[in-house]
Amino acid sequence: MDISIVIPFYNERASLKTLCQELESALAQAGEYEIVFVNDGSTDGGEKVIRELARDNERISLFSLRKNKGKSMALNIGFKNTRGDIVLTLDADLQDDPAEIPRFLELINQGYDLVCGWKKQRKDSLEKRLASKIFNMVVCFSSSLHLKDFNCGFKAYRKNVLKNLHLYGEMHRFIPILVDDFGFKITEIAVNHRPRNSGRSKYGMKRYLRGMFDFLSVFLLCRYSVSPFYLMGKLFLIFSFFGLLLVGYSGVMKFGYGQTGVRPALFVGIFFLIAALQLIMTGFVAELLVKINRGNQDNDEAYLDEDEECRK
């Protein structure tokens, strides 16, 4: 199998037949391929449409979640059940144009491990465009990876990239950052983005809030997952500094100048020192857990490329 297309869908029945037709047209000259649909707990009967299409097309397969669990879990299911050397993902709402697929494949064949789509002319509401712009600016500022569109669902991967990619929550928004942390080669390509003609957007304020918390998780995991003691050590120094400063100030003002009313500063200083002690102990425990985990299951190969020409 050369290419796998993974398409998660949730209540997109009206667009599924057209999407399959467009995919078949775009992949006509692409070699052997499969289309893996993942039903994320749809309630509109979309899985029945895919079953009918699969009867006439052996390239189509379907996996169904019993209830809606989100795009990240749906992508995980799809990634685990692909056979292609190159895996592409796109949304089922027809806003991503399958005619762009050959351009993704061309960049993968040039040596890139992940090709991200960029919805340069985005056909969405002002609210979604503004939220996306703010999101991309914050993520770009906070990471070493600089892309114009981190959250575009239209992507192409080499299969070895997916071996170490484990998604949960709203982590699919941060796939480029997770992939970059393993040292894979990433690029971006402007793609045609079409207006939505059926169904409705599944994104709302709740998902924005989840995305914010998941961004914090990704940021901390990518920077401190190997040595969490670095993070706790920095926090320990900050809390210790303010704690000692306040306790010292209280002591000088009380015994040096005989001033009263410094008890609140003393209590706050003691609080900071206790918090600092808890942070440093938490850092030690986290470091021990990381070391034990690495001893039981070393993950160094996630960062390793084996040179086929030099294999003996």
GUDO-257351 format. One record per residue (C-alpha): residue number from 1; x, y, z; residue in one letter. Coordinates in steps of 0.05 Angstrom, whole numbers, plus 32768, in hexadecimal, padded with zeros to 4 digits. Each point is the difference from the previous one (the first is absolute). Last residue first. Layout:
N
+-----+------+------+------+--------+
| num |    x |    y |    z | residu |
+-----+------+------+------+--------+
| NUM |    X |    Y |    Z |      A |
...
+-----+------+------+------+--------+
END
This chain:
312
+-----+------+------+------+--------+
| num |    x |    y |    z | residu |
+-----+------+------+------+--------+
| 312 | 81F3 | 7FAC | 809F |      K |
| 311 | 7FD6 | 803F | 7FF8 |      R |
| 310 | 8027 | 803A | 7FE2 |      C |
| 309 | 7FD3 | 800C | 7FC3 |      E |
| 308 | 7FC1 | 7FF8 | 802B |      E |
| 307 | 8015 | 8037 | 802F |      D |
| 306 | 7FD7 | 7FF8 | 8040 |      E |
| 305 | 7FDE | 803F | 8017 |      D |
| 304 | 7FFC | 800A | 804C |      L |
| 303 | 7FD8 | 8030 | 802B |      Y |
| 302 | 7FC9 | 7FCE | 8011 |      A |
| 301 | 8037 | 7FCD | 8009 |      E |
| 300 | 8012 | 8021 | 8042 |      D |
| 299 | 7FBF | 7FE9 | 8020 |      N |
| 298 | 801C | 7FCF | 8033 |      D |
| 297 | 7FCB | 7FD5 | 801F |      Q |
| 296 | 800E | 7FE7 | 8046 |      N |
| 295 | 803D | 802C | 800E |      G |
| 294 | 7FDF | 803C | 7FDF |      R |
| 293 | 7FC4 | 7FF6 | 802C |      N |
| 292 | 802B | 7FFB | 803F |      I |
| 291 | 8026 | 803F | 7FED |      K |
| 290 | 7FC0 | 8027 | 7FF1 |      V |
| 289 | 7FE1 | 7FE9 | 8042 |      L |
| 288 | 803F | 8015 | 8027 |      L |
| 287 | 8000 | 8045 | 7FDF |      E |
| 286 | 7FB6 | 8009 | 8012 |      A |
| 285 | 800E | 7FED | 8049 |      V |
| 284 | 803C | 8030 | 8004 |      F |
| 283 | 7FD8 | 8038 | 7FE0 |      G |
| 282 | 7FC7 | 7FF5 | 8031 |      T |
| 281 | 8032 | 8006 | 8039 |      M |
| 280 | 801A | 8042 | 7FE3 |      I |
| 279 | 7FBA | 801B | 7FF8 |      L |
| 278 | 7FEA | 7FEC | 8047 |      Q |
| 277 | 803D | 8024 | 801D |      L |
| 276 | 7FF2 | 803E | 7FD7 |      A |
| 275 | 7FB7 | 8000 | 8017 |      A |
| 274 | 8018 | 7FFD | 8048 |      I |
| 273 | 802F | 803B | 7FF3 |      L |
| 272 | 7FC9 | 8028 | 7FDD |      F |
| 271 | 7FD0 | 7FF5 | 803A |      F |
| 270 | 8035 | 8015 | 8032 |      I |
| 269 | 8009 | 8041 | 7FDA |      G |
| 268 | 7FB5 | 800C | 7FFF |      V |
| 267 | 7FFD | 7FF4 | 804B |      F |
| 266 | 803A | 8031 | 800C |      L |
| 265 | 7FE1 | 8035 | 7FD4 |      A |
| 264 | 7FBF | 7FFA | 8027 |      P |
| 263 | 8026 | 8005 | 8043 |      R |
| 262 | 8022 | 8042 | 7FEF |      V |
| 261 | 7FCE | 802B | 8027 |      G |
| 260 | 8032 | 8017 | 8035 |      T |
| 259 | 8041 | 8026 | 7FF6 |      Q |
| 258 | 8039 | 7FF7 | 8031 |      G |
| 257 | 8033 | 801A | 7FCE |      Y |
| 256 | 8032 | 7FC8 | 7FFE |      G |
| 255 | 7FD8 | 7FC9 | 8022 |      F |
| 254 | 7FBD | 8007 | 7FDD |      K |
| 253 | 8014 | 8024 | 7FBF |      M |
| 252 | 803E | 7FD4 | 7FF6 |      V |
| 251 | 7FDA | 7FBF | 800F |      G |
| 250 | 7FC5 | 8011 | 7FD3 |      S |
| 249 | 802E | 8014 | 7FC6 |      Y |
| 248 | 8027 | 7FBF | 8008 |      G |
| 247 | 7FBF | 7FD7 | 7FFF |      V |
| 246 | 7FE8 | 8026 | 7FC3 |      L |
| 245 | 8041 | 7FF9 | 7FD9 |      L |
| 244 | 8009 | 7FB8 | 8015 |      L |
| 243 | 7FBB | 7FEE | 7FE5 |      G |
| 242 | 8008 | 8029 | 7FC1 |      F |
| 241 | 8042 | 7FDE | 7FEF |      F |
| 240 | 7FE8 | 7FBB | 8014 |      S |
| 239 | 7FC3 | 8006 | 7FD4 |      F |
| 238 | 802A | 8013 | 7FC3 |      I |
| 237 | 8037 | 7FCD | 800E |      L |
| 236 | 7FCD | 7FC7 | 8009 |      F |
| 235 | 7FDB | 8014 | 7FC0 |      L |
| 234 | 8042 | 7FF9 | 7FD9 |      K |
| 233 | 800F | 7FBE | 8022 |      G |
| 232 | 7FBA | 7FE6 | 7FF1 |      M |
| 231 | 8009 | 800E | 7FB6 |      L |
| 230 | 8047 | 7FE2 | 7FFD |      Y |
| 229 | 7FE9 | 7FC5 | 802A |      F |
| 228 | 7FD0 | 7FED | 7FC8 |      P |
| 227 | 803B | 7FE2 | 7FD9 |      S |
| 226 | 7FEC | 7FDB | 7FC1 |      V |
| 225 | 7FB8 | 801A | 8001 |      S |
| 224 | 8017 | 8047 | 800C |      Y |
| 223 | 7FFE | 8028 | 7FBF |      R |
| 222 | 7FD2 | 7FD7 | 7FD4 |      C |
| 221 | 7FD4 | 7FEB | 803A |      L |
| 220 | 7FF9 | 8046 | 801C |      L |
| 219 | 7FEC | 8021 | 7FBE |      F |
| 218 | 7FD3 | 7FC6 | 7FED |      V |
| 217 | 7FDB | 8004 | 8043 |      S |
| 216 | 7FF9 | 804B | 7FFC |      L |
| 215 | 7FE5 | 7FF9 | 7FB9 |      F |
| 214 | 7FCF | 7FCB | 801A |      D |
| 213 | 7FE5 | 8033 | 8032 |      F |
| 212 | 7FF5 | 8034 | 7FCA |      M |
| 211 | 7FE2 | 7FCC | 7FD0 |      G |
| 210 | 7FCE | 7FEC | 8036 |      R |
| 209 | 7FEA | 8048 | 8007 |      L |
| 208 | 7FF8 | 8008 | 7FB5 |      Y |
| 207 | 7FDA | 7FBF | 7FFD |      R |
| 206 | 7FCE | 8019 | 8033 |      K |
| 205 | 7FF8 | 8042 | 7FDA |      M |
| 204 | 7FE8 | 7FDC | 7FC2 |      G |
| 203 | 8016 | 7FD2 | 7FC8 |      Y |
| 202 | 7FD2 | 7FCE | 7FDE |      K |
| 201 | 7FF3 | 8029 | 7FC2 |      S |
| 200 | 7FBF | 7FF3 | 7FDD |      R |
| 199 | 7FE6 | 7FD1 | 7FCB |      G |
| 198 | 8001 | 8011 | 7FB6 |      S |
| 197 | 8020 | 8032 | 7FD0 |      N |
| 196 | 803E | 8013 | 8028 |      R |
| 195 | 802B | 8030 | 7FD9 |      P |
| 194 | 803E | 7FE5 | 7FDD |      R |
| 193 | 8049 | 8004 | 8015 |      H |
| 192 | 8034 | 7FF8 | 7FC9 |      N |
| 191 | 8043 | 7FF0 | 801E |      V |
| 190 | 803F | 8027 | 8013 |      A |
| 189 | 8038 | 7FD0 | 8011 |      I |
| 188 | 8028 | 7FF7 | 8040 |      E |
| 187 | 8040 | 7FDB | 8010 |      T |
| 186 | 8019 | 7FD0 | 8036 |      I |
| 185 | 803F | 7FD5 | 8007 |      K |
| 184 | 7FFC | 7FD4 | 803E |      F |
| 183 | 8028 | 8011 | 803E |      G |
| 182 | 7FD5 | 7FDB | 8034 |      F |
| 181 | 7FE9 | 8043 | 801E |      D |
| 180 | 7FEB | 8016 | 7FB9 |      D |
| 179 | 7FCD | 7FC8 | 7FFE |      V |
| 178 | 7FE0 | 8017 | 8042 |      L |
| 177 | 8001 | 8049 | 7FE8 |      I |
| 176 | 7FE1 | 7FEE | 7FBD |      P |
| 175 | 7FCA | 7FD5 | 8021 |      I |
| 174 | 7FE9 | 8039 | 802D |      F |
| 173 | 7FB7 | 8006 | 7FEB |      R |
| 172 | 7FF9 | 7FB4 | 8002 |      H |
| 171 | 800E | 8006 | 804B |      M |
| 170 | 7FB7 | 8012 | 800F |      E |
| 169 | 7FF8 | 7FCA | 8034 |      G |
| 168 | 802C | 7FC6 | 7FEC |      Y |
| 167 | 8034 | 7FF1 | 7FCB |      L |
| 166 | 803B | 7FD0 | 8000 |      H |
| 165 | 8033 | 800C | 7FC9 |      L |
| 164 | 803E | 7FD4 | 8005 |      N |
| 163 | 7FF0 | 7FCF | 7FC8 |      K |
| 162 | 7FDE | 8037 | 7FD9 |      L |
| 161 | 8040 | 801F | 7FE6 |      V |
| 160 | 8017 | 7FBC | 7FE5 |      N |
| 159 | 7FC5 | 7FFF | 7FD0 |      K |
| 158 | 8016 | 803F | 7FDC |      R |
| 157 | 7FCB | 8034 | 800A |      Y |
| 156 | 7FD3 | 802C | 7FD6 |      A |
| 155 | 7FD2 | 8036 | 801D |      K |
| 154 | 7FBC | 8021 | 7FF5 |      F |
| 153 | 7FE4 | 8009 | 8045 |      G |
| 152 | 8019 | 8048 | 8005 |      C |
| 151 | 800E | 8010 | 8049 |      N |
| 150 | 8048 | 8019 | 7FFD |      F |
| 149 | 7FF4 | 8034 | 7FC9 |      D |
| 148 | 8036 | 8034 | 7FF1 |      K |
| 147 | 8039 | 7FD6 | 8019 |      L |
| 146 | 803D | 8012 | 802A |      H |
| 145 | 801B | 7FC8 | 802B |      L |
| 144 | 802B | 8014 | 803B |      S |
| 143 | 7FC2 | 8008 | 802C |      S |
| 142 | 7FDD | 8035 | 8029 |      S |
| 141 | 7FFC | 8037 | 7FCB |      F |
| 140 | 7FE5 | 7FCF | 7FCC |      C |
| 139 | 7FCD | 7FE4 | 8030 |      V |
| 138 | 7FE7 | 8045 | 8014 |      V |
| 137 | 7FFD | 801A | 7FB8 |      M |
| 136 | 7FDE | 7FC1 | 7FE7 |      N |
| 135 | 7FCA | 8004 | 8036 |      F |
| 134 | 7FF4 | 804A | 7FF4 |      I |
| 133 | 7FF7 | 7FF4 | 7FB5 |      K |
| 132 | 7FD3 | 7FC4 | 800B |      S |
| 131 | 7FD3 | 8027 | 802F |      A |
| 130 | 7FFB | 8038 | 7FCD |      L |
| 129 | 7FF0 | 7FD2 | 7FC6 |      R |
| 128 | 7FCD | 7FD9 | 802A |      K |
| 127 | 7FDC | 803F | 8016 |      E |
| 126 | 8002 | 801F | 7FBA |      L |
| 125 | 7FDD | 7FC3 | 7FE4 |      S |
| 124 | 8025 | 7FD0 | 7FD3 |      D |
| 123 | 801A | 7FFE | 7FB9 |      K |
| 122 | 804B | 8005 | 800F |      R |
| 121 | 802B | 801C | 7FC9 |      Q |
| 120 | 8044 | 7FE8 | 801A |      K |
| 119 | 7FE6 | 7FC0 | 801E |      K |
| 118 | 8046 | 7FE4 | 800C |      W |
| 117 | 8008 | 7FB4 | 7FF9 |      G |
| 116 | 8037 | 7FDE | 8026 |      C |
| 115 | 8033 | 7FD1 | 7FE0 |      V |
| 114 | 8023 | 7FD0 | 8031 |      L |
| 113 | 803D | 7FD5 | 7FF3 |      D |
| 112 | 801D | 8029 | 7FC8 |      Y |
| 111 | 8030 | 7FDF | 7FCF |      G |
| 110 | 7FED | 8018 | 7FBA |      Q |
| 109 | 7FCF | 7FC6 | 7FFB |      N |
| 108 | 7FD8 | 801E | 8039 |      I |
| 107 | 7FFF | 8042 | 7FDA |      L |
| 106 | 7FE4 | 7FDE | 7FC1 |      E |
| 105 | 7FCD | 7FD9 | 8029 |      L |
| 104 | 7FE4 | 8041 | 801D |      F |
| 103 | 7FFA | 801E | 7FBA |      R |
| 102 | 7FDD | 7FC1 | 7FE7 |      P |
| 101 | 7FCD | 8007 | 8039 |      I |
| 100 | 7FE8 | 8046 | 7FED |      E |
|  99 | 7FC6 | 7FE5 | 7FD5 |      A |
|  98 | 7FE4 | 7FE5 | 8042 |      P |
|  97 | 7FE8 | 8047 | 8011 |      D |
|  96 | 7FF6 | 800A | 804B |      D |
|  95 | 7FBE | 8024 | 800C |      Q |
|  94 | 7FDC | 7FC0 | 7FEC |      L |
|  93 | 7FE5 | 7FF4 | 8047 |      D |
|  92 | 8026 | 7FBE | 800A |      A |
|  91 | 8041 | 801E | 8019 |      D |
|  90 | 8043 | 7FEB | 7FE6 |      L |
|  89 | 8037 | 7FD1 | 8013 |      T |
|  88 | 8037 | 7FE2 | 7FD5 |      L |
|  87 | 802C | 7FC3 | 8010 |      V |
|  86 | 803C | 7FEC | 7FD7 |      I |
|  85 | 801E | 7FBA | 8006 |      D |
|  84 | 7FB9 | 7FE5 | 7FFF |      G |
|  83 | 7FE4 | 7FCA | 802D |      R |
|  82 | 7FD2 | 8028 | 802E |      T |
|  81 | 7FDA | 7FE5 | 803C |      N |
|  80 | 8027 | 8020 | 8039 |      K |
|  79 | 7FFE | 8044 | 7FDE |      F |
|  78 | 7FB4 | 7FFD | 7FF9 |      G |
|  77 | 7FF4 | 7FEF | 8049 |      I |
|  76 | 802F | 8038 | 8016 |      N |
|  75 | 7FDD | 8031 | 7FD1 |      L |
|  74 | 7FBD | 7FF0 | 8020 |      A |
|  73 | 801E | 8009 | 8045 |      M |
|  72 | 801A | 8045 | 7FED |      S |
|  71 | 7FC0 | 8014 | 7FDC |      K |
|  70 | 7FD2 | 7FF9 | 803C |      G |
|  69 | 7FE0 | 7FC9 | 8029 |      K |
|  68 | 7FBA | 7FFE | 7FE1 |      N |
|  67 | 7FE1 | 7FBE | 8012 |      K |
|  66 | 8005 | 7FB7 | 7FEA |      R |
|  65 | 803D | 800E | 7FD7 |      L |
|  64 | 7FFC | 7FE5 | 7FB9 |      S |
|  63 | 8037 | 7FE6 | 7FD2 |      F |
|  62 | 7FF2 | 7FFE | 7FB5 |      L |
|  61 | 8028 | 7FE6 | 7FC5 |      S |
|  60 | 8001 | 8017 | 7FB7 |      I |
|  59 | 8031 | 7FE2 | 7FCE |      R |
|  58 | 7FD1 | 7FC6 | 7FF2 |      E |
|  57 | 7FD0 | 802E | 7FDC |      N |
|  56 | 7FB9 | 7FE9 | 7FEF |      D |
|  55 | 7FED | 7FE6 | 8044 |      R |
|  54 | 802A | 8037 | 8021 |      A |
|  53 | 7FD3 | 8036 | 7FE3 |      L |
|  52 | 7FC3 | 7FE1 | 8021 |      E |
|  51 | 8025 | 7FFA | 8042 |      R |
|  50 | 8017 | 8048 | 7FFA |      I |
|  49 | 7FB8 | 8019 | 7FF8 |      V |
|  48 | 7FE9 | 7FD6 | 803B |      K |
|  47 | 8037 | 8020 | 802B |      E |
|  46 | 7FE3 | 8044 | 7FF1 |      G |
|  45 | 7FBE | 7FEF | 8022 |      G |
|  44 | 7FF5 | 8044 | 8020 |      D |
|  43 | 8015 | 7FED | 8047 |      T |
|  42 | 804B | 7FFE | 7FF5 |      S |
|  41 | 802B | 7FE1 | 8037 |      G |
|  40 | 8044 | 8014 | 7FE4 |      D |
|  39 | 7FFB | 7FD6 | 7FC1 |      N |
|  38 | 8046 | 7FF2 | 7FE8 |      V |
|  37 | 8008 | 7FF9 | 7FB5 |      F |
|  36 | 803E | 7FDE | 7FE4 |      V |
|  35 | 800B | 800A | 7FB5 |      I |
|  34 | 8033 | 7FD1 | 7FE1 |      E |
|  33 | 8034 | 800B | 7FCA |      Y |
|  32 | 802A | 7FDB | 7FCB |      E |
|  31 | 801D | 802F | 7FCC |      G |
|  30 | 7FF5 | 804C | 7FFE |      A |
|  29 | 7FE5 | 8007 | 7FB9 |      Q |
|  28 | 7FB6 | 7FFC | 8011 |      A |
|  27 | 800B | 801E | 8045 |      L |
|  26 | 7FDF | 8044 | 7FF3 |      A |
|  25 | 7FC4 | 7FE1 | 7FDB |      S |
|  24 | 7FF5 | 7FCB | 8035 |      E |
|  23 | 8004 | 8036 | 8036 |      L |
|  22 | 7FCD | 802C | 7FDC |      E |
|  21 | 7FCF | 7FC6 | 7FFB |      Q |
|  20 | 800A | 7FEE | 8049 |      C |
|  19 | 7FF4 | 8048 | 8016 |      L |
|  18 | 7FC0 | 8004 | 7FD7 |      T |
|  17 | 7FE6 | 7FC3 | 8023 |      K |
|  16 | 8013 | 8019 | 8045 |      L |
|  15 | 7FE5 | 8047 | 7FFC |      S |
|  14 | 7FB8 | 7FF9 | 8017 |      A |
|  13 | 8010 | 7FCF | 8037 |      R |
|  12 | 802F | 802F | 8026 |      E |
|  11 | 7FE7 | 7FF1 | 8046 |      N |
|  10 | 8045 | 7FF2 | 801D |      Y |
|   9 | 8038 | 7FEC | 7FD2 |      F |
|   8 | 8048 | 7FE9 | 8006 |      P |
|   7 | 8023 | 7FF7 | 7FBC |      I |
|   6 | 8041 | 7FDA | 7FFA |      V |
|   5 | 801C | 7FF8 | 7FBA |      I |
|   4 | 8035 | 7FCA | 7FF8 |      S |
|   3 | 8033 | 7FFF | 7FC8 |      I |
|   2 | 8031 | 7FCE | 7FE4 |      D |
|   1 | 7FE4 | 7FBC | 8014 |      M |
+-----+------+------+------+--------+
END
